[in-house]
Amino acid sequence: GEAVALGMIAAAYIAEHQGLVKESFVQRQKKVIRSFGLPVQTKGLSPQTILSYLRRDKKVKDKQVRFVLPVSFGKVRVFDTIPTTLIVKSIKRLQWQRSLS
């Protein structure tokens, strides 16, 4: 459950960056995930380590990591052209910081 929760947050960050959702969506999603006692931030794993796990995920197709990104609450789309730099940037946003924003 924890990895799924963190993946949902990272996907929301990517969707926000792509202009699919607003920052308010990300904050609401984090609030819902927290309400279930699940993490919205992580520490201890480098972005490169997480990226290496992603590349072995069942959603990889033709060596491309596919992402299920939110477009609104309850609606998603599949994307397979997310730049690695954006993936890493989103993972870095998951890294533990003093603020739990």
C-alpha positions as CSV (number, residue, x, y, z in Angstrom):
1,G,0.0,0.0,0.0
2,E,2.8,2.5,0.8
3,A,4.5,2.1,-2.6
4,V,1.2,2.5,-4.4
5,A,0.4,5.7,-2.3
6,L,3.8,7.2,-3.1
7,G,3.3,6.3,-6.8
8,M,0.0,8.0,-6.8
9,I,1.6,11.2,-5.4
10,A,4.4,11.0,-7.9
11,A,1.9,10.5,-10.8
12,A,0.0,13.6,-9.5
13,Y,3.2,15.6,-9.5
14,I,3.8,14.6,-13.1
15,A,0.2,15.3,-14.1
16,E,0.5,18.8,-12.5
17,H,3.7,19.5,-14.4
18,Q,2.1,18.4,-17.6
19,G,-0.9,20.7,-16.9
20,L,-3.4,17.9,-16.6
21,V,-4.3,18.8,-13.0
22,K,-3.9,21.8,-10.7
23,E,-1.8,22.0,-7.5
24,S,-5.1,21.9,-5.5
25,F,-5.7,18.4,-7.0
26,V,-2.3,17.2,-5.7
27,Q,-2.9,18.7,-2.2
28,R,-6.4,17.0,-2.0
29,Q,-5.0,13.7,-3.1
30,K,-2.2,13.9,-0.5
31,K,-4.8,14.7,2.1
32,V,-6.9,11.7,1.2
33,I,-3.9,9.4,1.2
34,R,-2.8,10.7,4.6
35,S,-6.3,10.1,6.0
36,F,-5.7,6.3,5.4
37,G,-2.4,6.5,7.3
38,L,-0.3,6.1,4.2
39,P,2.9,8.1,3.5
40,V,3.0,11.0,1.1
41,Q,6.8,11.4,1.3
42,T,9.7,9.0,1.5
43,K,13.3,9.1,2.6
44,G,16.2,6.7,2.2
45,L,15.9,5.8,-1.5
46,S,17.6,7.8,-4.2
47,P,15.7,8.9,-7.3
48,Q,17.9,6.7,-9.4
49,T,17.1,3.6,-7.2
50,I,13.4,4.3,-7.5
51,L,13.8,4.8,-11.3
52,S,15.6,1.5,-11.6
53,Y,12.6,-0.2,-9.9
54,L,10.2,1.6,-12.1
55,R,12.0,0.3,-15.2
56,R,11.2,-3.3,-14.0
57,D,7.5,-2.6,-13.4
58,K,4.8,-4.5,-15.1
59,K,3.6,-1.3,-16.9
60,V,6.8,-1.1,-18.9
61,K,6.2,-1.6,-22.6
62,D,8.8,-1.5,-25.3
63,K,11.3,-0.3,-22.7
64,Q,9.1,2.8,-21.9
65,V,7.7,3.3,-18.5
66,R,4.0,3.9,-18.9
67,F,2.2,6.1,-16.4
68,V,-1.4,6.2,-15.4
69,L,-1.9,9.9,-14.8
70,P,-4.9,11.7,-13.3
71,V,-6.8,14.2,-15.4
72,S,-9.4,14.8,-12.7
73,F,-10.7,12.9,-9.7
74,G,-11.7,9.5,-10.8
75,K,-10.4,9.9,-14.4
76,V,-7.0,8.9,-15.7
77,R,-5.1,8.5,-19.0
78,V,-2.1,6.3,-19.9
79,F,1.0,8.1,-21.0
80,D,4.2,6.5,-22.3
81,T,6.2,9.5,-23.3
82,I,7.1,11.1,-19.9
83,P,10.7,12.4,-20.0
84,T,13.1,10.8,-17.5
85,T,14.0,14.2,-16.2
86,L,10.4,14.8,-15.2
87,I,10.1,11.4,-13.6
88,V,13.3,12.1,-11.5
89,K,12.0,15.6,-10.6
90,S,8.7,14.1,-9.4
91,I,10.6,11.5,-7.4
92,K,12.7,14.2,-5.8
93,R,9.5,16.0,-4.7
94,L,8.6,12.8,-2.8
95,Q,11.7,13.0,-0.8
96,W,11.2,13.8,2.9
97,Q,11.3,17.4,3.9
98,R,10.4,19.1,7.2
99,S,7.2,20.4,5.7
100,L,4.6,17.8,4.8
101,S,3.0,20.0,2.1
